Structure formats: C-alpha cells, structure tokens
Amino acid sequence: MLIRVVRMTFKEEHVAAFLEIFKASREQIASFTGCRSVELLQDYHLPHVYSTYSLWDSDEALDNYRKSEFFGTVWKPTKALFSEPAQAFSFKPAEV
C-alpha cells in the first residue's frame, strides 16, 4: 500500500474555487483503479493550506492515475490557484 500526501497552499481568495474542484472530482479520483480512498485535510492554523491524503494499492496505481487524462483536467486548474508549489510525499506503513 502507498500513502500519498499532497500539501497545497492556496491564495486565500481561491480557496472556494479549489473546494469546488475537489468536490466535483473526489468521487472520480476515489473510483480510479487502485485508489482505496481520498480525504481532504485543512491545516489547523493556516486555513488556506490543504492536504489530500490518499491510499493506493501500489506506486504503479498512483502513477497510472497521474498519467491519466483525468488527472490533467483536475491538476491544471488546481495548480493555478496555488500561492506556492505543492509538496508531495509518499509513505508506506512502517514495520516495527
């Protein structure tokens, strides 16, 4: 399993536009082959900073989504709303 966290900082005046994009695309992302779930988190102290938290079956499943035409239709308008570049992190459960 791959855990993907993408932290996005928006221009404050564009937060509502981002939330509309997310609402419109969340179910399609979650139904993409290999995606187990997608959640949206808001920074506790910085209300214009959001992160997506998604679970994927594999790195390959995430890559297939990122190479899809649908990803381009969601990411391009989202990226235009940023006040700084997004940060993406990939994790796996730790074995202890």
Secondary structure, 3 states (H helix, E strand, C coil): CEEEEEEEEECHHHHHHHHHHHHHHHHHHHCCCCEEEEEEEECCCCCCEEEEEEEECCHHHHHHHHCCHHHHHHHHHHHCCEEEEEEEEEECCCCC
